[in-house]
């Protein structure tokens, strides 16, 4: 038998779209670059908020001790925390080398994550359609066809959420997932032919499959929930391409699985298997299931496009991906593991991308496609006007009064007085999410974390509530201060300052007070 042909394909450009080397740029290269510029400016104009304090805190702890970081929010060891993945360690190393703060690293990460996301999207769409406008419409639909309720959770890829979550590890993990699906699809396609794909780095043959496994392991270690969606989508992509499992094909994919498993298990900062049964974050995610339809109904026009693809082939990759991701989402609801609501983006992507491919068809269009295009345009307009317009239209030039992104206050005024690692008690929602990002610790971390026993976290939270209770005595407060080595109070303007505390600073914007306790 003759040896298989080897074809070396060169990937050109940041978006990896195979246009002419010196010819005109593709539509996606133009619109992708414009989108990157607009969203980078939109992201940078909005102060970091929400979970950014948690991620900034992770960088600060790694900056202080790269090999043995402390808990991201408490004066405790951080061993076993899933926040300390490879990407977070790389960010910590960058902070150590450059002197950047955790907040600065998270802010700078946003545009980088967006490049990875846009490039990965372009590569993945190219594996399902050669139509030059397909990735452009995929980007438009992915960022606007969600729901008509505002939601700022990580893993949600609308324009408005992107002003908040582009700097989060989840954004990078989703971008890497698109790259992984594209690479997986190319490999699976080549398995059915005599052609062996060799990428720009020469990663052909067995090494390429090992690289795929390592990439999925990186996604798993960066953001485990996204990895569940990534691996589910990978199964769909491979199943859509394979028409029979020859021994060599099975061995190569087994190698990919073995390498991915080995890389994940070898990571020294935490054990990924301990996350399998962890339920600490499930309760807070139930609300995402309860608002599932409101957060996603604008993507429904993708169902007819997906149905057309299913009629052509029941093994279409987008069809299989939609079905499997729906099963994963349903498993989260039935099992009570509500954290799987965060895979909604992977359920909507097949709808959004199928619609994009259908509407990227050359004209003239038949009546059904024209109607579908009109419905999609109406959905895009509805999503933009009701939720996302304020993300890219500054209030200074807004003629309508669109809802603007959330603007949290800075806590620089308090952080300049608090030393790294010193313990703070606060009664403020915003302060409890933000202050650890500057280097201080909280007496009671606000998020569950496998690195801290949940009973201990709840005990700490109860002690903090007792300290802040109106009827607490000075002796009771002193006991809490001694137990957790509390040094500072950061109190809202509604909470009286204890008699033993000394006010050091206050915020003109919020009225919050920083007071020193504990000697």
DATA-V302456 format. One record per helix or strand of 2 or more residues. SS is the DSSP state (hx for helix, st for strand). FROM is the first residue (numbers start at 1). TO is the last residue. Records with the same first field share a line. If there is no record, write none. Layout:
# DATA-V302456
SS = FROM-TO ; FROM-TO
This chain:
# DATA-V302456
st = 5-8 ; 195-198 ; 423-426 ; 441-442 ; 486-491 ; 502-506 ; 513-516
hx = 27-45 ; 52-64 ; 86-98 ; 102-128 ; 134-144 ; 159-165 ; 169-191 ; 205-222 ; 224-241 ; 247-266 ; 272-275 ; 282-290 ; 297-312 ; 317-335 ; 338-359 ; 367-392 ; 395-397 ; 412-415 ; 429-438 ; 454-468 ; 474-484
